[in-house]
Amino acid sequence: MAMPVGANCYGAETASWASAFLTGKQVTVKTLDTLAMITLSDGTSYSTAAVQGGHAKYLADALSTTYGPALQAAETSARAAGTGLWGPPCHGNIDAPIVITTQTPAPVEKVTVPDPTTHEKAPPASTEDVDVYYANCTEVRAAHAAPIHRGEPGYSRKLDRDGDGIACEK
């Protein structure tokens, strides 16, 4: 099945990364004509980190003498590693929407996991212990088996009111 994904290839991933990268951090914003340079309090350049992570492309402009070499080196590194938008499915082409083809997944087998709080029973210590069952603590006391500890024959979570591993303790 084919489905269109966003306005630009890797756009949603980049927005998510930018949010995680910048949220809760102190930044300095330096405006330069129509551009803004964002620097984190530890000196990390947001632009360089974005390009190096494959979340943006370097475009030569009037600022290329100031910031260009670092951004160009970051892009070269990201391209070589196939990072972010430089890897599949974009391969550096962010200018057009992409179509991702997906296959119908195989059916998932449903597995029912027993609830240990309702049917907790220790494995029998011997074949004699297989049939030890008490409906309530009155039966346990009548059999002179109280208290029963978790793992012992006849222990059941339903007989252990406080869940401490000791049934019919009072």
VMD Tcl script that draws the C-alpha trace (Angstrom):
set ca {
  {0.00 0.00 0.00}
  {1.38 3.44 -0.86}
  {0.77 6.47 1.28}
  {2.05 10.06 1.03}
  {4.22 11.22 3.89}
  {4.38 14.93 4.74}
  {5.45 17.84 2.60}
  {9.14 16.96 2.65}
  {11.07 13.78 3.06}
  {12.32 13.45 6.65}
  {10.34 16.54 7.74}
  {8.45 14.86 10.59}
  {11.63 13.23 11.91}
  {13.46 16.55 11.81}
  {10.66 18.35 13.68}
  {10.67 15.65 16.35}
  {14.46 15.80 16.68}
  {14.46 19.62 16.88}
  {11.83 19.56 19.61}
  {13.78 17.00 21.65}
  {17.10 18.79 21.02}
  {15.90 22.24 22.09}
  {13.13 21.66 24.66}
  {14.13 22.71 28.15}
  {17.51 24.10 27.08}
  {18.75 27.66 27.43}
  {19.66 29.10 24.03}
  {21.04 32.31 22.57}
  {19.49 33.57 19.34}
  {21.58 35.87 17.16}
  {19.66 37.42 14.28}
  {21.51 38.09 11.05}
  {19.30 39.84 8.50}
  {16.58 37.25 7.81}
  {18.41 34.38 9.51}
  {18.86 33.41 13.12}
  {21.74 31.48 14.63}
  {20.78 29.42 17.68}
  {23.48 28.45 20.17}
  {22.97 26.30 23.26}
  {24.41 27.41 26.60}
  {27.25 24.86 26.23}
  {28.31 26.50 22.94}
  {26.73 23.89 20.64}
  {25.51 25.37 17.37}
  {21.98 24.18 16.61}
  {22.59 24.62 12.87}
  {25.76 22.53 12.92}
  {24.11 19.81 15.02}
  {21.08 19.73 12.70}
  {23.21 19.44 9.55}
  {25.58 16.91 11.13}
  {22.63 14.77 12.26}
  {21.16 14.78 8.77}
  {18.21 16.95 9.79}
  {19.10 19.85 7.48}
  {21.12 20.70 4.36}
  {23.87 23.28 4.04}
  {23.01 26.05 1.59}
  {25.73 28.50 0.62}
  {24.68 32.09 1.26}
  {26.06 35.47 2.25}
  {27.06 34.04 5.62}
  {29.14 31.25 4.11}
  {32.44 32.83 5.11}
  {31.42 32.96 8.77}
  {29.48 29.74 9.31}
  {29.88 27.93 6.01}
  {32.99 25.80 6.67}
  {31.55 24.22 9.84}
  {28.17 23.57 8.21}
  {29.72 22.20 5.04}
  {31.95 19.84 7.06}
  {28.93 18.69 9.09}
  {26.98 17.92 5.91}
  {29.91 16.03 4.40}
  {30.07 13.90 7.54}
  {26.30 13.22 7.53}
  {26.32 12.34 3.80}
  {29.23 9.93 4.23}
  {27.50 8.19 7.13}
  {24.09 8.09 5.41}
  {22.66 9.84 8.48}
  {19.12 11.20 8.66}
  {17.85 12.58 5.39}
  {20.97 11.29 3.63}
  {19.88 7.69 4.22}
  {16.86 5.82 2.91}
  {14.23 6.67 1.85}
  {15.24 10.31 1.15}
  {18.87 9.91 -0.04}
  {19.26 13.68 0.27}
  {16.13 14.57 -1.72}
  {13.97 16.60 0.66}
  {12.41 18.83 -1.96}
  {9.44 16.62 -2.82}
  {7.02 14.47 -0.90}
  {7.90 10.82 -0.81}
  {5.76 7.75 -1.07}
  {6.50 4.88 1.24}
  {5.35 1.48 0.11}
  {4.36 -0.79 2.94}
  {3.55 -4.46 2.93}
  {0.64 -5.93 4.81}
  {2.10 -7.44 7.97}
  {1.65 -11.10 8.73}
  {-1.09 -11.82 11.26}
  {0.06 -11.66 14.85}
  {-0.62 -14.71 16.97}
  {-2.46 -13.77 20.14}
  {-1.01 -15.23 23.28}
  {-2.83 -15.23 26.60}
  {-0.55 -14.77 29.56}
  {-1.95 -16.10 32.82}
  {-2.41 -13.59 35.61}
  {-0.01 -14.66 38.38}
  {-2.11 -12.98 41.08}
  {-5.13 -15.17 40.43}
  {-3.59 -18.55 39.70}
  {-0.28 -18.55 41.49}
  {0.73 -22.10 42.23}
  {4.22 -23.36 42.88}
  {5.40 -26.39 40.96}
  {4.89 -29.54 42.99}
  {7.84 -30.78 45.03}
  {6.78 -34.35 44.36}
  {3.87 -36.24 42.83}
  {2.25 -36.37 46.28}
  {1.87 -32.57 46.24}
  {-0.01 -32.34 42.95}
  {-3.50 -32.58 44.47}
  {-3.00 -30.27 47.50}
  {-5.72 -27.65 47.32}
  {-7.53 -25.63 49.96}
  {-10.71 -23.70 49.22}
  {-10.17 -21.39 52.19}
  {-8.10 -20.87 55.35}
  {-10.60 -22.83 57.46}
  {-9.65 -25.92 55.43}
  {-5.95 -25.09 55.82}
  {-6.27 -24.81 59.59}
  {-8.38 -28.00 59.79}
  {-5.53 -29.80 58.00}
  {-3.03 -28.27 60.46}
  {-1.16 -26.81 57.48}
  {-1.30 -23.11 58.43}
  {0.55 -20.98 57.66}
  {1.44 -21.87 54.06}
  {4.37 -20.06 52.48}
  {4.67 -19.21 48.79}
  {6.15 -22.23 47.02}
  {4.77 -24.74 49.51}
  {2.06 -27.26 48.53}
  {-1.42 -25.76 48.82}
  {-0.32 -22.12 48.73}
  {-2.59 -19.90 46.66}
  {-2.56 -16.11 46.29}
  {-6.29 -16.09 47.06}
  {-5.46 -17.42 50.54}
  {-2.81 -14.72 51.08}
  {-4.86 -11.61 51.97}
  {-1.97 -9.18 52.33}
  {0.13 -10.61 49.48}
  {3.23 -11.09 51.61}
  {3.79 -14.71 50.53}
  {2.29 -16.25 53.67}
  {-1.24 -17.63 53.38}
  {-3.56 -18.20 56.33}
  {-1.11 -16.69 58.76}
  {-3.71 -15.51 61.33}
}
mol new
graphics top color blue
foreach p $ca { graphics top sphere $p radius 0.5 }
foreach p [lrange $ca 0 end-1] q [lrange $ca 1 end] { graphics top cylinder $p $q radius 0.2 }
display resetview
